[in-house]
Amino acid sequence: MDLFVQTLVNGLLQSGLYALVASGLALAVGVVGIVNFAHGEYLMIGAFLAWAGSAFLGVDPLLSLPVIAVAVFAIGALTYRVSIRHVLLAPELNQMLLTFGLGILLQNLALMLLGGNTRTVSTPYQASSLQLGDLSVGGPKALAFGLAALLLAALYGVLYRTTLGRQMRAVAQNRRGAQLIGINVDRVYLIAFGVSCGLAAVAGVLVSVLLFASPTVGLVFALKAFAIIVMAGLGNLTGVLWASVLLGVSEALVQTYVPGGGGWSDAVFFLMIFGTLVLRSFRGAK
């Protein structure tokens, strides 16, 4: 029983990071209406900025987190202004090719400038743990979960309690109707895409502490974020939370109880996508 509870706790802690990455992607899909295949690369940028701040300036990644979030928000806003806004009314294939190519460009730039080796961040609290009775919780994992939960709560607060959030939801529901009532749709898109990239960068800072920074580190998390938003429904931010918990706990259970679970856990989210699509096809057929 203790092992089962420990596994559930580990899965729940991991789900916080998944939800943070997937919420940013869901924001881009739900508000801007574009599937950003380069989302993982903004996570990679955040991870490398955290590593660079620690390695060259001696700044703790968590202390540099606000600066990195703002910097990558600006990069995302610039990306929207230069490229994304020009394909919003184009066929979906054009949008996907643009973001896919952008992801390849950013990943290869990182490989050229920094090489393919992984870079690790050393912090005083990296090996710390919290003992809760018979349960042991890694300090960095608990901290990452707490920060992710705080940021997600702030995001939901903005979406449902502020004028900007109401504008985002209005644009997501009906772009033309939002324009008719005086909402600056282009400004809302720019902010939403920038926030989406900023959330990915924050997740990248946490990944640099928990794992490492590398040019391909964002790929795995981006794939899982896509799995989560497919399970939740494209653009459904509330569903993202439950889908993230489901994925995190399922992976933890497979890794603990299935022989060779480390390999099988990588297939969990593909099976979940397949099951979700099958269920929706049955519902659509009724």
Secondary structure in CASP SS format (residue, H / E / C, confidence):
PFRMAT SS
TARGET T0000
AUTHOR 0000-0000-0000
METHOD secondary structure of the structure
MODEL  1
M C 1.00
D H 1.00
L H 1.00
F H 1.00
V H 1.00
Q H 1.00
T H 1.00
L H 1.00
V H 1.00
N H 1.00
G H 1.00
L H 1.00
L H 1.00
Q H 1.00
S H 1.00
G H 1.00
L H 1.00
Y H 1.00
A H 1.00
L H 1.00
V H 1.00
A H 1.00
S H 1.00
G H 1.00
L H 1.00
A H 1.00
L H 1.00
A H 1.00
V H 1.00
G H 1.00
V H 1.00
V H 1.00
G C 1.00
I C 1.00
V C 1.00
N C 1.00
F C 1.00
A C 1.00
H H 1.00
G H 1.00
E H 1.00
Y H 1.00
L H 1.00
M H 1.00
I H 1.00
G H 1.00
A H 1.00
F H 1.00
L H 1.00
A H 1.00
W H 1.00
A H 1.00
G H 1.00
S H 1.00
A H 1.00
F H 1.00
L H 1.00
G C 1.00
V C 1.00
D C 1.00
P H 1.00
L H 1.00
L H 1.00
S H 1.00
L H 1.00
P H 1.00
V H 1.00
I H 1.00
A H 1.00
V H 1.00
A H 1.00
V H 1.00
F H 1.00
A H 1.00
I H 1.00
G H 1.00
A H 1.00
L H 1.00
T H 1.00
Y H 1.00
R H 1.00
V H 1.00
S C 1.00
I H 1.00
R H 1.00
H H 1.00
V C 1.00
L C 1.00
L C 1.00
A C 1.00
P C 1.00
E H 1.00
L H 1.00
N H 1.00
Q H 1.00
M H 1.00
L H 1.00
L H 1.00
T H 1.00
F H 1.00
G H 1.00
L H 1.00
G H 1.00
I H 1.00
L H 1.00
L H 1.00
Q H 1.00
N H 1.00
L H 1.00
A H 1.00
L H 1.00
M H 1.00
L H 1.00
L H 1.00
G C 1.00
G C 1.00
N C 1.00
T C 1.00
R E 1.00
T C 1.00
V C 1.00
S C 1.00
T C 1.00
P C 1.00
Y C 1.00
Q C 1.00
A C 1.00
S C 1.00
S E 1.00
L E 1.00
Q E 1.00
L E 1.00
G C 1.00
D C 1.00
L E 1.00
S E 1.00
V E 1.00
G E 1.00
G H 1.00
P H 1.00
K H 1.00
A H 1.00
L H 1.00
A H 1.00
F H 1.00
G H 1.00
L H 1.00
A H 1.00
A H 1.00
L H 1.00
L H 1.00
L H 1.00
A H 1.00
A H 1.00
L H 1.00
Y H 1.00
G H 1.00
V H 1.00
L H 1.00
Y H 1.00
R H 1.00
T C 1.00
T H 1.00
L H 1.00
G H 1.00
R H 1.00
Q H 1.00
M H 1.00
R H 1.00
A H 1.00
V H 1.00
A H 1.00
Q H 1.00
N C 1.00
R H 1.00
R H 1.00
G H 1.00
A H 1.00
Q H 1.00
L H 1.00
I C 1.00
G C 1.00
I C 1.00
N C 1.00
V H 1.00
D H 1.00
R H 1.00
V H 1.00
Y H 1.00
L H 1.00
I H 1.00
A H 1.00
F H 1.00
G H 1.00
V H 1.00
S H 1.00
C H 1.00
G H 1.00
L H 1.00
A H 1.00
A H 1.00
V H 1.00
A H 1.00
G H 1.00
V H 1.00
L H 1.00
V H 1.00
S H 1.00
V H 1.00
L H 1.00
L C 1.00
F C 1.00
A E 1.00
S C 1.00
P C 1.00
T C 1.00
V H 1.00
G H 1.00
L H 1.00
V H 1.00
F H 1.00
A H 1.00
L H 1.00
K H 1.00
A H 1.00
F H 1.00
A H 1.00
I H 1.00
I H 1.00
V H 1.00
M H 1.00
A H 1.00
G C 1.00
L C 1.00
G C 1.00
N C 1.00
L H 1.00
T H 1.00
G H 1.00
V H 1.00
L H 1.00
W H 1.00
A H 1.00
S H 1.00
V H 1.00
L H 1.00
L H 1.00
G H 1.00
V H 1.00
S H 1.00
E H 1.00
A H 1.00
L H 1.00
V H 1.00
Q H 1.00
T H 1.00
Y H 1.00
V C 1.00
P C 1.00
G C 1.00
G H 1.00
G H 1.00
G H 1.00
W H 1.00
S H 1.00
D H 1.00
A H 1.00
V H 1.00
F H 1.00
F H 1.00
L H 1.00
M H 1.00
I H 1.00
F H 1.00
G H 1.00
T H 1.00
L H 1.00
V H 1.00
L H 1.00
R H 1.00
S H 1.00
F H 1.00
R H 1.00
G H 1.00
A H 1.00
K C 1.00
END
